[in-house]
Amino acid sequence: MPLSRIMDKSPKRHMPLSQIKWLNIALNKVHPCEIQYTPNVSKLSRMLHQVDDQLVNLCFGTVQNDLLLMSDDEYDYENSSQIGFHLSKKMPKLRKFSNRIVEMFRCADFLQNIEMMPLLETLVLGRDLAEVRGVDDILRGICNAKMILPSVRKLELIELYDPRLLDGVATAFPNVERLEMVRLLAKELKEEVRLDVGVVLEACRGLSALKHLKLTLSVYPAEMVDFIQGLLQGRELFQRLTTLEITTCRWKYVPRNLTEDEMVLFKQLLLVIDKMDRVTIANLDLNEESANIILDFIA
């Protein structure tokens, strides 16, 4: 549908092109091969160019961010041709770019010219498929090209496969104040590269402007001592953070009984994180005994 036909909330009215500043392109229950062979998709770049000098927000994703793409043995995502459109080389007013389905809407051409977006503050990169590591490729490309993006204040990475790539984030995004990472597909990988909390916190040490950190994991480690020791590696970082949020998808309720050594470490952690304004470690189910010991300690 041409951008000139984009509807606003009023019935039977069309929003003038001059008023379009936010554009959200969301797919709903569409198979990737259907997107590739849709004739009108090749016109998308031309439609975007009609408003590229005035867009403030540009988002690609799925309806309500639901999982859209499913593994298909007969479809070669890695070697499939790219969607037939190109983003503008210059978007002078763009403040947010979000692409949650890099498998389909690949944005390498955009990132090659990302330095032409001087006001870009929020960058979101994500994927739906465990088999495709497009987020890694994009982040690696930014780092290898030695790009420096000083305007970006919020960075969200959804399903980054190799957390070691975070080592280059501090150089590429020196002014990031809020970092969010989501890793829910790990349980589906045959050879899992775990998103280790300690690795993330160590990589974040170089982000001198970072104030807010949020991690969403598929599960907590089976051995809590590893998780707590990983958090303790963030001692230096926690002196600068304002908020820390760590959560998982609770697949089932399994209360944990912290061992004596784990409890000692957990108390050390409570002292380390005490200076932050807000700390949330969600879905960490402790049994009544462990919970009471912790509550008595912080009382």
Protein Blocks (a to p, Z undefined) as FASTA:
>chain_A
ZZklpccfbehiacdfklmmbdcdddehiafklmmmmmklmmmmmmmmmmmmmpfbdcdd
dehhiafbdcdfkbcfklpccddbdddfbdfkbmbdcdfblmlmccklmmmmmmmmmkbm
bdcdddfbfkbcfkmmmmmmmmmnopacfkbmbdcdehiablmlmmmmmmmmmmbfbdcd
ddfklmmpmbdcdddfklmmmmmmmmmmbmbdcdddfbdcfblmlmmmmmmmmmmmmmmp
mbdcdddddfbacdddddfklmmmmmmmmmmmmmpmbdcdehiacdfklmmmmmmmmZZ
